[in-house]
Amino acid sequence: MTAIPLPTRPELALKWVLRINGAVTMMALLAIFMPLEWMNQTHQKLGMGPLPRAGIFEYLARTVSALYAIHGGLCFVLSTNVRRYGPIITYVAAAEMTFAALLVWIDIQARLPATWIATEAPLVVLVSGTILILRIKAKRAET
């Protein structure tokens, strides 16, 4: 019987970054079921005026929240075995880096507040970049 090697420091760090990222993005579950009036109040507090009262807005807000929650669940699953799921972790981190670039364009097109634009994409780059760096370090430690 072959002994399973203990996780390396980069693997342990990767596991926890994935779990924290998963926990944060899974909080989007709340927005799926949030009353529309709460969304409206948040929208106004962010300085974006009254919420558009169109079915498509509510549909998009709730489905995007659901996709974020699904992403959080995926991060948790990936964290259970970072060695085995390494190639998928690499893909997810690289896809998130691309997503961050798209977010800048989307945020500008949507005329979101400057603080939003200056915060959202850089945070995604920070988290996904950390995951990618830890994945590279973990892979090097395997060999």
C-alpha positions in Angstrom: 0.0 0.0 0.0 1.4 3.4 -1.0 1.4 6.2 1.6 -0.4 9.3 0.6 2.0 12.2 0.8 1.1 15.0 3.2 -0.1 18.2 1.7 2.6 20.8 1.0 2.3 24.4 2.3 1.2 25.8 -1.0 -1.5 23.1 -1.2 -2.8 23.9 2.2 -2.8 27.6 1.4 -4.6 26.9 -1.9 -7.1 24.8 -0.1 -7.9 27.7 2.3 -8.0 30.4 -0.4 -10.4 28.3 -2.4 -12.6 27.8 0.7 -12.6 31.5 1.7 -13.4 32.4 -1.9 -16.1 29.8 -1.9 -17.6 31.1 1.3 -17.7 34.7 0.0 -19.2 33.8 -3.4 -21.7 31.5 -1.8 -23.1 34.4 0.1 -24.8 35.3 -3.2 -27.4 32.7 -2.2 -29.0 35.4 -0.1 -29.5 37.7 -3.1 -31.4 34.9 -5.0 -34.2 35.1 -2.4 -33.8 38.8 -1.3 -36.9 40.8 -1.6 -36.8 43.2 -4.6 -37.3 46.2 -2.3 -34.1 45.3 -0.4 -32.3 45.3 -3.8 -33.8 48.7 -4.6 -32.6 50.1 -1.3 -29.1 48.8 -1.9 -29.2 50.1 -5.4 -30.1 53.6 -4.2 -27.5 53.5 -1.3 -24.8 52.8 -4.0 -25.9 56.1 -5.7 -27.4 54.4 -8.7 -31.0 55.7 -8.3 -34.1 53.6 -8.2 -33.9 50.0 -9.4 -35.3 49.4 -12.8 -38.7 47.7 -12.4 -38.4 45.3 -15.3 -38.7 41.6 -15.2 -35.4 41.2 -17.0 -33.5 43.0 -14.3 -34.9 40.8 -11.6 -34.2 37.7 -13.7 -30.6 38.7 -14.3 -29.9 39.8 -10.7 -31.2 36.5 -9.4 -29.6 34.2 -12.0 -26.2 36.0 -11.7 -26.4 35.5 -7.9 -27.2 31.8 -8.4 -24.2 31.4 -10.7 -21.9 33.1 -8.1 -23.3 30.7 -5.5 -22.6 27.7 -7.8 -19.1 29.0 -8.3 -18.7 29.1 -4.5 -19.8 25.5 -4.3 -17.3 24.6 -7.0 -14.5 26.3 -5.1 -15.4 24.2 -2.0 -15.3 20.9 -4.1 -12.0 21.9 -5.6 -10.5 22.6 -2.2 -11.2 19.0 -1.1 -8.3 17.7 -3.2 -6.2 20.4 -4.7 -3.7 17.9 -6.1 -6.3 15.8 -7.9 -8.3 18.8 -9.1 -5.2 20.9 -10.0 -5.8 21.2 -13.7 -9.4 22.3 -13.1 -8.2 24.8 -10.4 -5.8 26.2 -13.0 -8.6 26.6 -15.6 -11.0 28.3 -13.1 -8.3 30.7 -11.9 -7.4 31.6 -15.5 -11.0 32.0 -16.5 -11.5 34.3 -13.5 -8.6 36.4 -14.7 -10.3 36.8 -18.1 -13.6 37.5 -16.3 -11.9 40.3 -14.4 -10.9 42.0 -17.6 -14.4 41.7 -18.9 -15.8 43.1 -15.6 -13.9 46.4 -16.2 -15.5 46.7 -19.7 -19.0 45.7 -18.3 -18.8 48.1 -15.4 -17.8 51.0 -17.6 -20.6 50.2 -20.1 -23.1 49.9 -17.2 -21.9 53.3 -15.9 -21.3 51.9 -12.5 -19.7 54.2 -9.8 -16.0 54.7 -10.1 -15.4 53.1 -6.7 -17.2 50.0 -7.9 -15.1 49.9 -11.1 -11.9 50.4 -9.1 -12.7 47.7 -6.6 -14.5 44.8 -8.3 -12.1 43.7 -11.0 -8.9 44.2 -8.9 -10.4 42.0 -6.2 -11.1 39.3 -8.7 -7.6 39.6 -10.0 -6.2 39.4 -6.5 -8.1 36.3 -5.5 -7.8 34.5 -8.9 -4.1 35.5 -9.2 -3.4 34.2 -5.7 -5.1 30.9 -6.6 -3.1 30.6 -9.8 0.2 31.4 -8.0 -0.5 28.9 -5.3 -1.5 26.3 -7.9 1.9 26.8 -9.7 3.8 26.6 -6.4 1.8 23.5 -5.4 2.6 21.8 -8.7 6.3 22.6 -8.4 6.3 21.1 -4.9 4.8 17.9 -6.2 7.7 17.2 -8.5 
